Amino acid sequence: MSKEVRALELRIERTKRKLTSLGELRPGNLSQQYTVCGKPTCRCAADPPQKHGPYYQLGWTRNRKSTTRFVRRSDLASVKRQLKNYAALQSLVDEWIALSIELCELKRSEARKT
């Protein structure tokens, strides 16, 4: 086994270890929503309007079904951490695939030389 093959295998193992330490995962996007209630005497009807909010909404698609949920302000930090972990998951999986392709090509090349 060449040094290059061993180096790639070690990088793949490190990537796998990082994957197992991510914690809670949540796909989706977090957005801020502002609303107007429609009451004529409310601050949201003033000029300029002072809309109600922000309200935080999480949206995601899973198995071709879109879903949204409102997120309480008290849960916001946790949801943001879960979203960040999910983004890290995607990045690490992409890295693993790229390294694996490189490893397969290198092994194939070395096999042809022998």
Secondary structure by P-SEA (a helix, b strand, c coil): ccaaaaaaaaaaaaaaaaaaacccccccccbbbbbbccccccccccccccccccbbbbbbccccbbbbbbbcccaaaaaaaaaaaaaaaaaaaaaaaaaaaaaaaaaaaaaaac
